[in-house]
Amino acid sequence: MRRGTIPVMSAACGLMVGNVYLCQPLLDEMARSFGVPEHAAGLVAVASQVGFAAGILLIVPLADVAEPRRLVRVLMAATIIGLLAAAAAPGLPMLLAASALTSGATVVPQILLPLAPGLVPPERRGRVIGALQTGLVLGILLSRTVSGGVAAASGTWRGSYLVAAVFTAGLFLVLPGFMPPRVAEAGPRKSYPALLRSLPGLLVHRPLRLSMGLGICVYGAFSALWATLAFHLATPAFGLGPAATGLFGLWGAPGALLAPLGGRLSDRLGPSRVNLFALLSAAAGIVVAALLGGASLLALVVTVNLLDFGWQSGQVANQTRIFALGSFMRGRLNTVYMVAVFSGGALGSAAATAAWSEAGWSGVCTVCGTFVVLAGLLLAGSERAGARSG
């Protein structure tokens, strides 16, 4: 492994995932630019999420058979094209198409995450996954802030897309030089249709099912809180607008950035114990939200940090567990896992939105708590099953 490989891969994860979220602070400016309603401009964010999910499902499995440097080069080139097309979009339809293309191609982090564990001994896999997750978290947290700042400085939302294209082009020149030509052991050679058909068969692996279940539940709780936080902060108890809500992403940074420690603990103690710590952190955050978050801004900051730590450290543990199943199928394992996680996020967002309409903040906390309890039952059941089989 070339010196600096892991830091470069970590930075690449942050830069590439940021392309999915850079549109979010720009939606109001886009609506004015194109003369369309705000809800129509909001479709840009939807197109980005749909494109990213489609990329995970349709592109990431290729990581098991494709030459990684070539695959990453193609994806970054497509991302640059998509960003430039978005910057030059004359209307909303082209911007929607460009956003879907960009997000579909910017799944490079999900290519690097299965690749990186093969660069180090098994006892260091968790640490490496944690390092890449740090870059991923920073990209998600900072992309909105940087995008909004660039738009303000340049006087147009298009400037954010141009700057993102420049950064991605720089990554195109640097990243492949730090990647190995091939890391995974040779597995059965499969055609692309065969790769997709093989995805359901991976569910025979109990560690994958456990990680999927935990990911669905904890990300469901995480998404439930964030889907309704703006509504809660806009109530008379706080009277805060969207700018303050956006700052919660930065206020939650300490909890998220501590989460990669879960990688080191996974190496030492095993993923299941880290999952237990993650669930306890998430549960503590929800208790604080339920008891004090109705009127205390500080309590909400504490909640966000505890929930961020719980989600991110659990994510590291889950991926450490599944990547130990076999290097020649890590791309497909990550595909199945991430599709499940996104499904949990969608379910949590929908449930929390409905709960907010019916019961307000207490309803949201109930939804979050239900997800965490289900995760705890799932982890306990898995431990009992493992003890019986052992």
C-alpha positions in Angstrom: 0.0 0.0 0.0 1.4 3.4 -1.0 2.0 5.8 1.8 -1.0 8.1 2.2 -3.4 5.8 0.5 -6.0 5.7 3.4 -6.0 9.5 3.9 -6.5 10.0 0.1 -9.3 7.5 0.0 -10.9 9.2 3.0 -10.7 12.6 1.4 -12.2 11.1 -1.8 -15.1 9.7 0.1 -15.9 13.2 1.5 -15.5 15.0 -1.8 -17.6 12.6 -3.8 -20.5 12.2 -1.3 -20.7 15.9 -1.0 -21.9 16.1 -4.6 -25.1 14.4 -3.5 -25.9 17.1 -0.9 -24.6 20.3 -2.4 -27.9 21.2 -3.9 -29.8 21.4 -0.6 -28.9 24.9 0.4 -29.4 26.1 -3.2 -33.0 25.1 -3.8 -34.5 28.5 -3.0 -32.1 30.2 -5.4 -32.8 27.6 -8.1 -36.5 28.3 -7.8 -36.0 32.0 -8.3 -33.5 31.4 -11.1 -35.9 29.3 -13.1 -39.1 31.0 -12.0 -40.6 27.8 -10.6 -42.3 27.1 -7.3 -40.2 26.0 -4.3 -41.7 22.5 -4.3 -40.7 22.0 -8.0 -37.1 23.1 -7.2 -37.2 20.6 -4.3 -37.3 17.8 -6.9 -33.6 18.5 -7.5 -32.9 17.0 -4.0 -35.2 14.1 -4.8 -33.5 13.4 -8.1 -30.1 13.4 -6.3 -31.3 10.8 -3.7 -32.9 8.6 -6.3 -29.8 8.8 -8.5 -27.5 7.8 -5.6 -29.7 4.9 -4.6 -29.8 3.7 -8.2 -26.0 4.0 -8.4 -25.6 1.8 -5.3 -27.9 -0.8 -6.6 -26.7 -0.9 -10.3 -23.0 0.2 -10.2 -21.5 -0.9 -6.8 -21.8 -4.6 -7.6 -19.3 -4.1 -10.3 -16.6 -3.5 -7.6 -16.4 -7.3 -7.3 -15.3 -7.9 -10.9 -14.2 -4.6 -12.5 -10.6 -3.3 -12.4 -11.1 -0.7 -9.6 -9.0 2.1 -11.0 -10.7 2.0 -14.3 -14.2 1.8 -12.7 -13.4 4.8 -10.4 -12.0 6.9 -13.4 -15.2 6.2 -15.4 -17.4 7.2 -12.5 -15.5 10.4 -11.7 -15.5 11.4 -15.4 -19.3 10.9 -15.4 -19.6 12.9 -12.2 -17.7 15.8 -13.8 -19.9 15.8 -16.9 -23.0 15.8 -14.7 -21.8 18.7 -12.6 -20.9 20.8 -15.6 -24.3 19.9 -17.2 -26.0 21.1 -14.0 -24.0 24.3 -13.9 -25.1 25.0 -17.5 -28.7 23.8 -17.2 -31.0 26.2 -19.0 -34.1 24.9 -17.2 -35.3 22.6 -14.4 -35.7 19.4 -16.5 -32.0 19.4 -17.6 -31.0 20.2 -14.0 -33.0 17.2 -12.7 -31.4 14.9 -15.3 -27.9 16.2 -14.5 -28.5 15.8 -10.8 -29.6 12.2 -11.2 -26.5 11.5 -13.4 -24.1 13.1 -11.0 -25.5 11.3 -7.9 -25.7 8.0 -9.7 -22.0 8.3 -10.7 -20.7 9.7 -7.4 -21.0 6.3 -5.6 -17.2 6.1 -5.5 -17.2 5.9 -1.7 -19.2 2.7 -1.9 -16.5 1.4 -4.2 -13.7 2.4 -1.9 -15.2 1.1 1.3 -15.2 -2.6 0.2 -11.8 -2.1 -1.4 -9.9 -0.6 1.6 -10.2 -3.5 4.0 -8.2 -5.7 1.6 -5.2 -3.3 1.9 -4.6 -4.1 5.6 -4.4 -7.2 7.8 -7.8 -8.4 9.2 -7.1 -7.0 12.7 -7.0 -3.5 11.2 -10.1 -3.6 9.0 -12.3 -1.7 11.5 -9.8 1.1 11.8 -9.6 1.5 8.1 -13.3 1.5 7.6 -13.6 4.1 10.4 -11.0 6.3 8.6 -13.0 6.3 5.4 -16.2 6.9 7.4 -14.6 10.0 8.8 -14.2 11.4 5.3 -17.7 10.4 4.5 -19.1 12.2 7.5 -17.1 15.3 6.9 -18.3 15.4 3.3 -21.9 15.2 4.4 -21.5 17.7 7.2 -19.5 20.3 5.3 -20.9 20.0 1.7 -24.0 22.1 2.5 -22.0 24.8 4.3 -19.4 25.0 1.5 -22.0 25.0 -1.3 -23.9 27.8 0.3 -20.8 29.8 0.9 -19.6 29.4 -2.7 -23.0 30.4 -4.0 -23.0 33.5 -1.8 -19.5 34.5 -2.9 -20.1 33.9 -6.6 -23.6 35.4 -6.7 -25.1 32.3 -8.4 -26.0 28.7 -7.4 -24.2 27.6 -10.6 -20.8 28.5 -9.0 -21.2 25.7 -6.4 -21.5 23.1 -9.2 -18.5 24.5 -11.1 -16.3 24.4 -7.9 -17.4 20.8 -7.3 -16.5 19.9 -10.9 -13.0 21.4 -10.3 -12.5 19.4 -7.1 -13.7 16.2 -8.7 -11.3 16.8 -11.7 -8.4 17.1 -9.2 -9.5 13.9 -7.6 -9.6 12.2 -11.0 -5.9 13.0 -11.4 -4.8 12.0 -7.9 -7.0 9.1 -6.6 -6.2 6.3 -9.1 -2.5 6.6 -8.4 -3.2 5.5 -4.8 -5.4 2.6 -5.7 -4.2 -1.0 -6.3 -4.9 -2.6 -9.7 -6.8 -5.5 -7.9 -7.1 -6.4 -4.3 -9.9 -9.0 -3.8 -9.1 -12.6 -4.2 -10.4 -14.1 -7.4 -13.9 -15.2 -7.1 -16.2 -16.8 -9.6 -16.3 -14.6 -12.7 -19.8 -13.3 -13.3 -21.5 -11.3 -16.0 -23.2 -8.1 -15.0 -26.7 -9.7 -15.1 -25.4 -12.6 -13.0 -24.0 -10.1 -10.5 -27.4 -8.5 -10.0 -29.1 -11.9 -9.9 -26.7 -13.0 -7.2 -27.7 -10.2 -4.8 -30.7 -12.0 -3.1 -28.6 -15.1 -2.6 -26.3 -13.2 -0.3 -29.0 -13.1 2.3 -28.1 -16.6 3.4 -25.3 -15.0 5.4 -26.5 -14.4 9.0 -24.0 -11.6 9.7 -25.3 -9.7 6.7 -28.9 -10.1 7.8 -27.9 -8.8 11.3 -26.1 -5.8 10.0 -29.0 -5.0 7.6 -31.5 -5.2 10.4 -29.4 -3.0 12.7 -28.8 -0.5 9.9 -32.4 -0.3 9.0 -33.5 0.4 12.6 -30.8 2.8 13.7 -30.8 4.8 10.4 -34.6 4.8 10.7 -34.3 6.5 14.1 -31.7 8.9 12.8 -33.7 9.9 9.7 -36.9 10.2 11.8 -35.3 12.9 13.9 -33.8 14.8 11.1 -36.9 14.6 8.9 -38.9 16.5 11.6 -36.3 18.7 13.3 -37.0 21.7 11.0 -40.7 21.5 11.9 -39.8 21.3 15.6 -37.4 24.2 15.5 -40.0 26.4 13.7 -42.5 26.1 16.5 -43.0 29.0 18.9 -40.8 27.3 21.5 -37.8 28.0 19.3 -38.9 30.2 16.4 -35.9 29.2 14.3 -35.6 29.1 10.5 -33.9 26.7 8.0 -30.5 28.4 8.5 -30.4 27.4 12.1 -31.6 23.9 11.3 -28.7 23.6 8.8 -26.3 24.5 11.6 -27.3 21.5 13.5 -25.4 19.5 11.0 -22.2 21.2 12.3 -23.3 21.2 15.9 -23.6 17.4 15.6 -20.1 17.1 14.2 -18.3 16.1 17.4 -20.5 13.0 17.9 -20.2 12.0 14.3 -16.4 12.5 14.2 -15.9 10.4 17.4 -17.8 7.5 15.7 -14.8 6.2 13.8 -13.4 5.1 17.1 -15.9 2.3 16.6 -13.6 0.9 14.0 -10.8 0.4 16.5 -13.2 -1.0 19.1 -14.6 -3.4 16.5 -11.0 -4.7 15.9 -10.5 -5.2 19.6 -13.9 -6.2 21.0 -15.9 -7.3 18.0 -18.6 -5.6 16.0 -21.5 -6.7 18.2 -20.2 -5.0 21.3 -19.7 -1.8 19.3 -23.3 -2.1 18.1 -24.4 -2.4 21.7 -22.5 0.9 22.6 -24.0 2.5 19.6 -27.6 1.5 20.6 -27.0 2.8 24.1 -25.8 6.1 22.8 -28.8 6.4 20.4 -31.2 5.5 23.2 -29.7 8.1 25.6 -30.1 10.7 22.9 -33.8 9.9 22.4 -34.4 10.0 26.2 -32.9 13.4 26.3 -35.0 14.5 23.3 -38.2 13.2 24.9 -37.6 14.6 28.4 -35.9 18.0 27.6 -36.0 18.5 23.8 -39.4 20.1 23.8 -38.1 23.4 24.9 -34.3 23.2 25.3 -32.0 24.0 22.4 -29.0 22.6 24.3 -30.9 19.3 24.8 -31.4 19.0 21.1 -27.7 19.6 20.5 -26.9 16.8 22.9 -29.5 14.6 21.2 -28.0 15.2 17.8 -24.5 14.4 19.0 -25.6 11.1 20.8 -27.6 10.0 17.8 -24.9 10.9 15.3 -22.4 8.9 17.3 -24.8 6.0 17.6 -25.5 5.9 13.9 -22.0 6.3 12.6 -20.3 4.0 15.1 -22.9 1.4 14.4 -22.4 1.8 10.7 -18.6 1.1 11.1 -19.4 -2.0 13.1 -21.9 -3.3 10.6 -19.6 -2.9 7.6 -16.7 -4.4 9.6 -18.9 -7.5 10.1 -20.1 -7.9 6.5 -16.7 -7.3 4.9 -15.2 -10.2 6.9 -17.5 -12.6 4.9 -15.3 -12.6 1.8 -13.3 -10.2 -0.3 -14.5 -11.3 -3.7 -18.1 -10.3 -2.8 -17.6 -7.2 -0.7 -19.1 -4.9 -3.4 -22.3 -6.8 -3.5 -22.4 -7.2 0.2 -22.2 -3.4 0.5 -24.9 -3.0 -2.1 -27.4 -5.2 -0.3 -26.5 -3.6 3.0 -26.8 0.0 1.8 -30.1 -0.6 0.0 -31.5 -1.9 3.3 -30.1 1.1 5.2 -31.7 3.6 2.7 -35.0 1.7 3.0 -34.8 2.1 6.8 -34.2 5.9 6.4 -37.2 6.3 4.1 -39.4 4.3 6.5 -38.2 6.4 9.5 -38.8 9.7 7.7 -42.3 8.7 6.6 -43.2 7.4 10.0 -41.9 10.4 11.8 -43.6 12.9 9.5 -46.9 11.1 10.1 -46.3 11.0 13.9 -45.5 14.7 13.9 -48.8 15.5 12.3 -50.7 13.4 14.9 -48.7 13.9 18.1 -46.0 16.4 17.6 -42.5 16.1 19.1 -43.6 13.3 21.5 -44.8 11.2 18.6 -41.5 11.7 16.8 -39.6 10.5 20.0 -41.9 7.5 20.2 -41.0 6.5 16.6 -37.3 7.0 17.2 -37.5 5.0 20.4 -39.4 2.2 18.7 -36.7 1.8 16.1 -33.9 1.6 18.7 -35.8 -0.9 20.8 -36.3 -3.1 17.7 -32.6 -2.9 17.1 -31.8 -3.9 20.6 -34.2 -7.0 20.4 -32.5 -7.9 17.1 -29.0 -7.7 18.6 -30.0 -9.7 21.7 -31.7 -12.4 19.6 -28.6 -12.7 17.4 -26.4 -13.1 20.5 -28.6 -15.8 21.9 -28.7 -17.6 18.6 -24.9 -17.4 18.4 -24.5 -18.8 21.9 -26.8 -21.7 21.1 -25.0 -22.5 17.9 -21.6 -22.2 19.6 
